[in-house]
């Protein structure tokens, strides 16, 4: 039977259909026969895939699929589904003519001339790469937010420093990296790898051994040291053998990196107050993942959270160390107080037993005076540290020879130096070495350093003091061949309540405030102090740098004090009122004053002091501040308001000795402020003034 040519109506319909298909430029419309060979190719298909109609007619539809989908016969599976159901939908990667992949949604529909007689298929494909990227980005962002939220939650649950570091490394593996390491900068600018994570324990142990053999080289480029120096992160999307050969000159290190089989890595700084203190490194290997800028942003966010966690853990560690140090300090303080109290107690017992043995009594009282002096110096040091910490210590600065100061410090420390049979060497410059400073405080600095050297140098050791001139600075080096300082203690040796247990010897004792006092006093003089030691049993060196005197910058003379001078008009014994709620303290002061020819009355409260002043009419009132009813300040104000009496000299006799206490005393009407314990000679001199 001869086939009839298409009617004009059929031809018109086919032409209309063709024009409709070609006008849908955003859609690739392709038809194929039962075997999958392409029978039509729209203009939209050429636009989407890049091939022309001539290139694709008669070609298998599978050319549009990725190699892995071709191998899996995905195109055949789609046709089977379309035969059975009428159509097959999919979302997958397709391939353009230039080999580029793009994400598309597609539908394969069955065509039929008559019922149950399929004549082929038509596939409609729409490029959805942009939508897919946006969707993938949204999903990745959600995963990143979940990851960071989990990281914050887990980091918040740990306060131990090492546990925090381990948590940081563990969080990243394997969801973000195959390898994660944490490196922290240690004193002396050394880098310490403190945590490392990898899914496989065996490879982790092998990598740790490699890192021990080949630690990060400060000279290499593009590594952790670069990030530490610059504070800028580093992203390497792809690691190639050429990269390794170029950046790592050492053959052993190159082989170690090749063993790791790195694909990509990110290094980000851990920073506090904009100062890098460590780095986080994320690397991929087995997963084949390549990092991009979005990954870098995530790594930096994690690093910020990790840095906060590390700082918090360090603060907690410092707090625990501080608490421990304070406990040790309190125990040591009790020990240091008992040391002089024991001979004082024994001495008093001796005096009671042999009160008429003049030589023995003089010997014991001399010992008691020395021990009381030691107690007084201990309290003074504690108060000085407190004043420095609170910014209350005032210096009486004047031009002074540093050599004179050092000679004074040597005299103060001579008993300790000679008692241990040390050899002391002094080296002073020929040129003038002057500073602007408080002579007593400068002498305190260097006597503390010399006593420290004498204490922690074994009998018969060597101590040297040398003064050097460096531009606008005078540098004093106090060096010994003693027990030395452990490296981990060098940065802490000036800390309050910190006492280095020098080579395990606790027998030397001490509160551990001497060096803290040194650091504070040097700082108040505009200088700096540094401790150096090569380690235990290798001696120590303390270097004090002070600004040289520039006489053109000398300050004006200080203003006169608000307190009256420490003097009374000359005359016979005085009428003196002693006010103190500490009964023993009040009566011992009164006894000393009576022995000096004064007429003395004692009361133990503030209101009694006001009444006694009105009745007894004293020349001098020694008035304590902490009284049981009203304060000494209030008592002084009331005494100043008394009418019909000659105003006495008011002296605050108190254990409170900071500048603010002196200011409060002056405001309340006191003429002078004496800090307990007062030298008995000063008390007895009241009678002769």
LOLO-930447 format. One line per field, with one value per residue (C-alpha): residue number from 1; residue in three letters; x, y, z. Coordinates in steps of 0.25 Angstrom, whole numbers, plus 5000, padded with zeros to 4 digits. Layout:
N
resi <- c(NUM	...)
resn <- c(ALA	...)
x <- c(X	...)
y <- c(Y	...)
z <- c(Z	...)
This chain:
689
resi <- c(1	2	3	4	5	6	7	8	9	10	11	12	13	14	15	16	17	18	19	20	21	22	23	24	25	26	27	28	29	30	31	32	33	34	35	36	37	38	39	40	41	42	43	44	45	46	47	48	49	50	51	52	53	54	55	56	57	58	59	60	61	62	63	64	65	66	67	68	69	70	71	72	73	74	75	76	77	78	79	80	81	82	83	84	85	86	87	88	89	90	91	92	93	94	95	96	97	98	99	100	101	102	103	104	105	106	107	108	109	110	111	112	113	114	115	116	117	118	119	120	121	122	123	124	125	126	127	128	129	130	131	132	133	134	135	136	137	138	139	140	141	142	143	144	145	146	147	148	149	150	151	152	153	154	155	156	157	158	159	160	161	162	163	164	165	166	167	168	169	170	171	172	173	174	175	176	177	178	179	180	181	182	183	184	185	186	187	188	189	190	191	192	193	194	195	196	197	198	199	200	201	202	203	204	205	206	207	208	209	210	211	212	213	214	215	216	217	218	219	220	221	222	223	224	225	226	227	228	229	230	231	232	233	234	235	236	237	238	239	240	241	242	243	244	245	246	247	248	249	250	251	252	253	254	255	256	257	258	259	260	261	262	263	264	265	266	267	268	269	270	271	272	273	274	275	276	277	278	279	280	281	282	283	284	285	286	287	288	289	290	291	292	293	294	295	296	297	298	299	300	301	302	303	304	305	306	307	308	309	310	311	312	313	314	315	316	317	318	319	320	321	322	323	324	325	326	327	328	329	330	331	332	333	334	335	336	337	338	339	340	341	342	343	344	345	346	347	348	349	350	351	352	353	354	355	356	357	358	359	360	361	362	363	364	365	366	367	368	369	370	371	372	373	374	375	376	377	378	379	380	381	382	383	384	385	386	387	388	389	390	391	392	393	394	395	396	397	398	399	400	401	402	403	404	405	406	407	408	409	410	411	412	413	414	415	416	417	418	419	420	421	422	423	424	425	426	427	428	429	430	431	432	433	434	435	436	437	438	439	440	441	442	443	444	445	446	447	448	449	450	451	452	453	454	455	456	457	458	459	460	461	462	463	464	465	466	467	468	469	470	471	472	473	474	475	476	477	478	479	480	481	482	483	484	485	486	487	488	489	490	491	492	493	494	495	496	497	498	499	500	501	502	503	504	505	506	507	508	509	510	511	512	513	514	515	516	517	518	519	520	521	522	523	524	525	526	527	528	529	530	531	532	533	534	535	536	537	538	539	540	541	542	543	544	545	546	547	548	549	550	551	552	553	554	555	556	557	558	559	560	561	562	563	564	565	566	567	568	569	570	571	572	573	574	575	576	577	578	579	580	581	582	583	584	585	586	587	588	589	590	591	592	593	594	595	596	597	598	599	600	601	602	603	604	605	606	607	608	609	610	611	612	613	614	615	616	617	618	619	620	621	622	623	624	625	626	627	628	629	630	631	632	633	634	635	636	637	638	639	640	641	642	643	644	645	646	647	648	649	650	651	652	653	654	655	656	657	658	659	660	661	662	663	664	665	666	667	668	669	670	671	672	673	674	675	676	677	678	679	680	681	682	683	684	685	686	687	688	689)
resn <- c(UNK	UNK	UNK	UNK	UNK	UNK	UNK	UNK	UNK	UNK	UNK	UNK	UNK	UNK	UNK	UNK	UNK	UNK	UNK	UNK	UNK	UNK	UNK	UNK	UNK	UNK	UNK	UNK	UNK	UNK	UNK	UNK	UNK	UNK	UNK	UNK	UNK	UNK	UNK	UNK	UNK	UNK	UNK	UNK	UNK	UNK	UNK	UNK	UNK	UNK	UNK	UNK	UNK	UNK	UNK	UNK	UNK	UNK	UNK	UNK	UNK	UNK	UNK	UNK	UNK	UNK	UNK	UNK	UNK	UNK	UNK	UNK	UNK	UNK	UNK	UNK	UNK	UNK	UNK	UNK	UNK	UNK	UNK	UNK	UNK	UNK	UNK	UNK	UNK	UNK	UNK	UNK	UNK	UNK	UNK	UNK	UNK	UNK	UNK	UNK	UNK	UNK	UNK	UNK	UNK	UNK	UNK	UNK	UNK	UNK	UNK	UNK	UNK	UNK	UNK	UNK	UNK	UNK	UNK	UNK	UNK	UNK	UNK	UNK	UNK	UNK	UNK	UNK	UNK	UNK	UNK	UNK	UNK	UNK	UNK	UNK	UNK	UNK	UNK	UNK	UNK	UNK	UNK	UNK	UNK	UNK	UNK	UNK	UNK	UNK	UNK	UNK	UNK	UNK	UNK	UNK	UNK	UNK	UNK	UNK	UNK	UNK	UNK	UNK	UNK	UNK	UNK	UNK	UNK	UNK	UNK	UNK	UNK	UNK	UNK	UNK	UNK	UNK	UNK	UNK	UNK	UNK	UNK	UNK	UNK	UNK	UNK	UNK	UNK	UNK	UNK	UNK	UNK	UNK	UNK	UNK	UNK	UNK	UNK	UNK	UNK	UNK	UNK	UNK	UNK	UNK	UNK	UNK	UNK	UNK	UNK	UNK	UNK	UNK	UNK	UNK	UNK	UNK	UNK	UNK	UNK	UNK	UNK	UNK	UNK	UNK	UNK	UNK	UNK	UNK	UNK	UNK	UNK	UNK	UNK	UNK	UNK	UNK	UNK	UNK	UNK	UNK	UNK	UNK	UNK	UNK	UNK	UNK	UNK	UNK	UNK	UNK	UNK	UNK	UNK	UNK	UNK	UNK	UNK	UNK	UNK	UNK	UNK	UNK	UNK	UNK	UNK	UNK	UNK	UNK	UNK	UNK	UNK	UNK	UNK	UNK	UNK	UNK	UNK	UNK	UNK	UNK	UNK	UNK	UNK	UNK	UNK	UNK	UNK	UNK	UNK	UNK	UNK	UNK	UNK	UNK	UNK	UNK	UNK	UNK	UNK	UNK	UNK	UNK	UNK	UNK	UNK	UNK	UNK	UNK	UNK	UNK	UNK	UNK	UNK	UNK	UNK	UNK	UNK	UNK	UNK	UNK	UNK	UNK	UNK	UNK	UNK	UNK	UNK	UNK	UNK	UNK	UNK	UNK	UNK	UNK	UNK	UNK	UNK	UNK	UNK	UNK	UNK	UNK	UNK	UNK	UNK	UNK	UNK	UNK	UNK	UNK	UNK	UNK	UNK	UNK	UNK	UNK	UNK	UNK	UNK	UNK	UNK	UNK	UNK	UNK	UNK	UNK	UNK	UNK	UNK	UNK	UNK	UNK	UNK	UNK	UNK	UNK	UNK	UNK	UNK	UNK	UNK	UNK	UNK	UNK	UNK	UNK	UNK	UNK	UNK	UNK	UNK	UNK	UNK	UNK	UNK	UNK	UNK	UNK	UNK	UNK	UNK	UNK	UNK	UNK	UNK	UNK	UNK	UNK	UNK	UNK	UNK	UNK	UNK	UNK	UNK	UNK	UNK	UNK	UNK	UNK	UNK	UNK	UNK	UNK	UNK	UNK	UNK	UNK	UNK	UNK	UNK	UNK	UNK	UNK	UNK	UNK	UNK	UNK	UNK	UNK	UNK	UNK	UNK	UNK	UNK	UNK	UNK	UNK	UNK	UNK	UNK	UNK	UNK	UNK	UNK	UNK	UNK	UNK	UNK	UNK	UNK	UNK	UNK	UNK	UNK	UNK	UNK	UNK	UNK	UNK	UNK	UNK	UNK	UNK	UNK	UNK	UNK	UNK	UNK	UNK	UNK	UNK	UNK	UNK	UNK	UNK	UNK	UNK	UNK	UNK	UNK	UNK	UNK	UNK	UNK	UNK	UNK	UNK	UNK	UNK	UNK	UNK	UNK	UNK	UNK	UNK	UNK	UNK	UNK	UNK	UNK	UNK	UNK	UNK	UNK	UNK	UNK	UNK	UNK	UNK	UNK	UNK	UNK	UNK	UNK	UNK	UNK	UNK	UNK	UNK	UNK	UNK	UNK	UNK	UNK	UNK	UNK	UNK	UNK	UNK	UNK	UNK	UNK	UNK	UNK	UNK	UNK	UNK	UNK	UNK	UNK	UNK	UNK	UNK	UNK	UNK	UNK	UNK	UNK	UNK	UNK	UNK	UNK	UNK	UNK	UNK	UNK	UNK	UNK	UNK	UNK	UNK	UNK	UNK	UNK	UNK	UNK	UNK	UNK	UNK	UNK	UNK	UNK	UNK	UNK	UNK	UNK	UNK	UNK	UNK	UNK	UNK	UNK	UNK	UNK	UNK	UNK	UNK	UNK	UNK	UNK	UNK	UNK	UNK	UNK	UNK	UNK	UNK	UNK	UNK	UNK	UNK	UNK	UNK	UNK	UNK	UNK	UNK	UNK	UNK	UNK	UNK	UNK	UNK	UNK	UNK	UNK	UNK	UNK	UNK	UNK	UNK	UNK	UNK	UNK	UNK	UNK	UNK	UNK	UNK	UNK	UNK	UNK	UNK	UNK	UNK	UNK	UNK	UNK	UNK	UNK	UNK	UNK	UNK	UNK	UNK	UNK	UNK	UNK	UNK	UNK	UNK	UNK	UNK	UNK	UNK	UNK	UNK	UNK	UNK	UNK	UNK	UNK	UNK	UNK	UNK	UNK	UNK	UNK	UNK	UNK	UNK	UNK	UNK	UNK	UNK	UNK)
x <- c(5000	5006	5008	5000	5007	5004	4992	4994	4987	4997	5009	5004	5002	5016	5022	5015	5020	5034	5033	5028	5039	5050	5045	5046	5061	5062	5058	5066	5055	5061	5054	5059	5055	5053	5068	5071	5077	5074	5063	5061	5069	5063	5069	5068	5076	5087	5087	5087	5097	5105	5104	5097	5086	5095	5105	5094	5084	5086	5095	5091	5084	5094	5104	5097	5100	5113	5122	5118	5103	5107	5114	5102	5093	5084	5078	5073	5067	5060	5054	5049	5042	5036	5031	5024	5019	5018	5029	5042	5046	5061	5070	5085	5098	5099	5110	5112	5120	5132	5132	5126	5116	5103	5091	5078	5064	5058	5046	5046	5032	5027	5022	5012	5005	4994	4990	5000	5010	5021	5029	5040	5042	5044	5053	5051	5063	5064	5078	5076	5091	5088	5077	5085	5097	5088	5081	5094	5099	5087	5089	5104	5101	5091	5102	5112	5103	5100	5115	5118	5107	5111	5126	5121	5113	5124	5135	5126	5125	5140	5149	5162	5172	5176	5162	5159	5170	5166	5152	5155	5163	5153	5141	5147	5149	5144	5132	5141	5155	5163	5174	5173	5185	5186	5199	5202	5213	5221	5231	5243	5236	5235	5223	5217	5207	5197	5186	5184	5172	5170	5159	5170	5178	5189	5191	5190	5201	5210	5207	5211	5224	5227	5224	5233	5244	5241	5234	5229	5241	5241	5249	5239	5229	5214	5213	5209	5220	5216	5202	5207	5216	5206	5193	5187	5180	5185	5177	5183	5172	5181	5194	5203	5217	5222	5216	5223	5236	5236	5232	5240	5255	5257	5256	5252	5241	5236	5235	5227	5217	5216	5213	5201	5196	5190	5180	5177	5179	5175	5183	5176	5182	5177	5177	5175	5174	5178	5191	5193	5196	5195	5189	5178	5182	5171	5175	5169	5175	5166	5153	5159	5152	5157	5155	5150	5147	5134	5142	5152	5141	5136	5150	5153	5139	5143	5157	5150	5142	5153	5162	5152	5151	5166	5167	5156	5162	5176	5169	5162	5176	5182	5171	5174	5189	5186	5177	5188	5199	5191	5189	5204	5206	5197	5204	5218	5213	5210	5223	5231	5223	5226	5241	5243	5232	5239	5252	5244	5235	5248	5255	5244	5244	5259	5258	5247	5257	5269	5264	5277	5287	5290	5299	5289	5277	5284	5288	5273	5267	5277	5272	5257	5260	5266	5254	5244	5251	5250	5235	5234	5241	5232	5220	5226	5229	5214	5209	5218	5213	5199	5202	5209	5197	5187	5196	5197	5212	5219	5233	5242	5250	5263	5276	5285	5297	5294	5307	5304	5290	5297	5307	5296	5289	5302	5303	5288	5291	5305	5300	5294	5305	5316	5308	5308	5323	5319	5329	5323	5329	5325	5328	5324	5327	5337	5327	5316	5304	5292	5277	5265	5259	5256	5269	5262	5254	5265	5273	5262	5261	5276	5277	5265	5272	5285	5278	5271	5284	5290	5279	5278	5293	5300	5310	5323	5316	5319	5311	5314	5308	5311	5307	5307	5303	5294	5290	5279	5279	5287	5287	5290	5293	5292	5297	5300	5304	5293	5281	5276	5261	5253	5249	5234	5236	5244	5231	5225	5236	5232	5217	5211	5210	5219	5231	5239	5243	5257	5263	5253	5259	5248	5258	5261	5247	5242	5229	5232	5228	5242	5243	5229	5233	5245	5237	5227	5238	5246	5233	5230	5244	5241	5250	5249	5254	5257	5260	5269	5274	5279	5271	5272	5286	5291	5290	5282	5283	5274	5275	5270	5269	5267	5266	5279	5277	5274	5276	5268	5256	5257	5244	5240	5242	5230	5219	5219	5212	5198	5203	5211	5226	5230	5233	5228	5232	5244	5240	5239	5231	5217	5203	5200	5187	5188	5176	5176	5166	5177	5180	5194	5198	5192	5199	5213	5213	5209	5220	5230	5225	5225	5239	5243	5237	5223	5210	5201	5186	5180	5166	5161	5150	5147	5136	5146	5157	5148	5144	5158	5163	5153	5157	5172	5176	5187	5199	5198	5188	5193	5180	5177	5167	5160	5152	5140	5130	5134	5146	5158	5155	5142	5148	5159	5148	5140	5153	5156	5142	5144	5143	5151	5163	5176	5177	5186	5195	5188	5196	5189	5196	5190	5193	5187	5199	5195	5194	5179	5180	5189	5180	5168	5176	5179	5165	5160	5170	5182	5195	5203	5201	5210	5209	5210	5220	5226	5241	5241	5252	5242	5232	5242	5247	5233	5238	5250	5243)
y <- c(5000	5013	5024	5036	5050	5058	5067	5082	5082	5072	5080	5093	5086	5080	5094	5100	5090	5092	5107	5105	5096	5105	5117	5110	5114	5112	5097	5086	5078	5065	5053	5039	5026	5013	5010	5024	5030	5045	5048	5063	5074	5088	5101	5101	5088	5095	5107	5098	5087	5094	5084	5087	5079	5073	5068	5061	5055	5040	5041	5033	5041	5036	5046	5056	5048	5048	5036	5030	5031	5025	5013	5011	5011	5022	5026	5012	5011	5025	5019	5006	5015	5024	5011	5006	5019	5029	5038	5038	5050	5053	5063	5060	5065	5066	5069	5080	5080	5086	5076	5085	5079	5086	5082	5080	5075	5066	5058	5047	5045	5034	5037	5028	5029	5020	5014	5004	5006	5015	5022	5028	5038	5053	5058	5072	5077	5091	5096	5098	5101	5114	5109	5096	5105	5113	5101	5094	5107	5108	5094	5096	5108	5101	5090	5100	5107	5094	5091	5104	5103	5089	5094	5106	5096	5086	5097	5103	5090	5089	5098	5089	5095	5081	5076	5089	5087	5073	5077	5087	5077	5066	5075	5077	5062	5056	5066	5077	5071	5058	5065	5076	5081	5091	5099	5109	5119	5116	5125	5127	5127	5112	5105	5094	5084	5082	5074	5066	5058	5048	5037	5026	5024	5017	5028	5038	5031	5031	5045	5049	5042	5049	5063	5060	5057	5069	5080	5093	5100	5115	5118	5111	5119	5117	5110	5112	5121	5131	5131	5134	5145	5152	5148	5145	5132	5123	5115	5105	5099	5088	5082	5078	5072	5085	5092	5083	5084	5099	5102	5091	5090	5079	5065	5058	5068	5067	5052	5053	5063	5053	5042	5050	5051	5064	5070	5083	5091	5103	5110	5120	5128	5127	5141	5149	5164	5164	5156	5142	5132	5119	5113	5103	5095	5087	5078	5068	5055	5042	5050	5057	5070	5083	5095	5108	5122	5118	5107	5118	5127	5115	5111	5126	5126	5113	5119	5131	5122	5113	5125	5130	5116	5114	5128	5124	5111	5118	5128	5117	5110	5123	5125	5111	5113	5127	5120	5109	5120	5127	5115	5112	5127	5127	5114	5120	5133	5126	5119	5132	5138	5127	5127	5141	5138	5125	5132	5144	5134	5127	5139	5144	5131	5133	5147	5142	5131	5139	5154	5158	5152	5165	5160	5149	5159	5168	5157	5152	5166	5169	5156	5160	5174	5167	5157	5169	5176	5164	5164	5179	5177	5166	5174	5186	5177	5172	5186	5191	5180	5184	5199	5196	5187	5198	5210	5216	5216	5229	5231	5242	5244	5252	5251	5240	5232	5218	5214	5220	5212	5199	5201	5203	5190	5183	5187	5183	5169	5167	5158	5148	5149	5147	5137	5128	5130	5135	5143	5157	5164	5179	5185	5200	5210	5221	5231	5237	5227	5236	5233	5241	5232	5229	5225	5216	5209	5207	5201	5192	5187	5183	5178	5169	5163	5161	5154	5146	5142	5139	5130	5122	5120	5109	5112	5118	5122	5134	5147	5158	5172	5180	5194	5196	5209	5206	5219	5226	5214	5209	5194	5186	5172	5163	5149	5137	5122	5117	5107	5114	5116	5105	5110	5110	5119	5130	5137	5135	5138	5153	5149	5152	5139	5132	5125	5116	5104	5105	5092	5085	5093	5098	5100	5114	5119	5132	5138	5140	5154	5160	5159	5164	5176	5178	5178	5188	5197	5197	5199	5212	5217	5216	5204	5189	5176	5163	5149	5140	5126	5114	5105	5098	5097	5107	5120	5133	5147	5158	5170	5184	5195	5209	5222	5231	5244	5256	5268	5277	5269	5269	5272	5284	5283	5275	5283	5283	5272	5275	5268	5276	5273	5262	5271	5278	5290	5288	5286	5276	5263	5263	5260	5249	5242	5228	5223	5208	5197	5187	5187	5181	5191	5203	5199	5196	5210	5216	5209	5214	5228	5228	5223	5236	5245	5247	5247	5237	5233	5221	5219	5209	5215	5228	5234	5232	5239	5251	5252	5249	5261	5270	5266	5262	5273	5266	5272	5260	5249	5236	5232	5218	5218	5205	5207	5199	5211	5222	5222	5230	5240	5243	5244	5254	5262	5263	5267	5278	5284	5284	5298	5303	5294	5296	5287	5276	5270	5258	5247	5235	5223	5211	5199	5206	5213	5215	5229	5229	5226	5238	5247	5243	5246	5260	5263	5258	5268	5259	5266	5254	5239	5228	5214	5203	5197	5210	5211	5212	5222	5231	5230	5233	5245	5251	5255	5263	5271)
z <- c(5000	4996	5007	5006	5007	5019	5018	5018	5032	5037	5031	5038	5051	5050	5047	5058	5068	5063	5064	5078	5082	5076	5084	5097	5098	5113	5111	5104	5096	5090	5084	5082	5077	5084	5085	5090	5077	5076	5065	5068	5075	5078	5078	5093	5093	5085	5095	5107	5103	5093	5081	5068	5062	5051	5062	5070	5061	5061	5074	5086	5097	5107	5102	5110	5123	5132	5130	5143	5139	5126	5133	5142	5129	5135	5121	5119	5133	5130	5117	5124	5135	5124	5116	5129	5135	5123	5128	5137	5145	5150	5155	5152	5146	5131	5122	5112	5099	5106	5117	5127	5137	5140	5149	5142	5145	5134	5129	5119	5113	5104	5090	5083	5069	5074	5088	5093	5081	5086	5075	5083	5095	5097	5108	5113	5121	5129	5134	5149	5152	5159	5167	5171	5175	5184	5190	5192	5199	5208	5212	5214	5222	5231	5233	5236	5246	5253	5253	5260	5270	5274	5275	5284	5292	5294	5297	5307	5315	5317	5326	5326	5316	5310	5309	5302	5292	5290	5288	5277	5269	5270	5266	5252	5249	5240	5237	5233	5232	5231	5240	5250	5259	5269	5272	5283	5284	5297	5304	5297	5283	5282	5275	5283	5276	5287	5280	5268	5262	5251	5249	5249	5261	5254	5244	5255	5264	5251	5248	5262	5261	5248	5254	5266	5256	5247	5255	5247	5242	5245	5232	5222	5215	5214	5228	5242	5245	5234	5240	5253	5249	5240	5247	5233	5230	5219	5209	5200	5191	5185	5189	5178	5178	5172	5184	5194	5186	5185	5200	5207	5204	5214	5208	5220	5222	5208	5209	5222	5215	5203	5213	5219	5204	5206	5196	5202	5215	5223	5234	5243	5255	5269	5274	5287	5287	5272	5276	5270	5281	5273	5260	5256	5243	5236	5225	5215	5210	5209	5206	5194	5199	5193	5202	5197	5202	5209	5216	5220	5226	5234	5239	5243	5251	5258	5261	5268	5277	5280	5283	5293	5299	5300	5307	5317	5320	5322	5331	5339	5340	5345	5355	5360	5361	5368	5378	5380	5381	5391	5400	5399	5402	5415	5420	5417	5424	5436	5436	5434	5445	5454	5451	5459	5469	5474	5478	5484	5492	5497	5500	5509	5516	5518	5524	5534	5539	5540	5542	5549	5539	5532	5521	5518	5518	5509	5499	5499	5497	5486	5479	5482	5475	5463	5462	5464	5453	5444	5447	5444	5430	5427	5429	5422	5410	5410	5411	5400	5390	5394	5391	5378	5374	5377	5371	5385	5387	5385	5382	5387	5375	5375	5366	5372	5369	5365	5371	5384	5384	5381	5392	5401	5396	5398	5413	5415	5409	5414	5426	5417	5407	5417	5425	5413	5410	5396	5388	5383	5371	5368	5354	5353	5342	5343	5337	5346	5347	5352	5352	5357	5368	5382	5389	5399	5389	5379	5391	5394	5379	5379	5393	5390	5378	5385	5397	5387	5381	5394	5398	5386	5384	5391	5401	5396	5383	5374	5372	5363	5361	5349	5344	5329	5321	5309	5302	5311	5321	5332	5333	5346	5345	5357	5354	5362	5360	5369	5367	5355	5350	5342	5328	5331	5343	5336	5332	5346	5355	5358	5360	5374	5382	5373	5379	5371	5378	5374	5371	5380	5392	5402	5413	5409	5412	5408	5404	5389	5390	5389	5374	5372	5380	5371	5359	5364	5369	5356	5348	5357	5354	5339	5337	5334	5340	5334	5339	5331	5334	5326	5335	5349	5354	5344	5352	5350	5345	5348	5339	5344	5334	5339	5331	5332	5339	5329	5338	5328	5332	5347	5354	5362	5377	5384	5390	5406	5413	5419	5432	5443	5445	5454	5466	5479	5486	5496	5510	5522	5522	5515	5518	5508	5506	5500	5493	5488	5489	5489	5504	5504	5493	5500	5513	5507	5500	5513	5521	5511	5512	5527	5527	5519	5530	5524	5531	5524	5524	5516	5511	5501	5493	5485	5494	5506	5498	5496	5511	5515	5506	5513	5527	5526	5516	5510	5502	5492	5489	5483	5476	5470	5458	5459	5472	5477	5478	5469	5459	5463	5451	5458	5472	5466	5460	5473	5480	5471	5474	5489	5495	5506	5505	5499	5486	5488	5477	5471	5466	5459	5464	5455	5447	5434	5427	5412	5407	5407	5422	5424	5416	5424	5437	5432	5428	5442	5449	5452	5452	5450	5445	5451	5446	5456	5461	5465	5469	5484	5483	5475	5486	5497	5490	5492	5506	5501	5490)
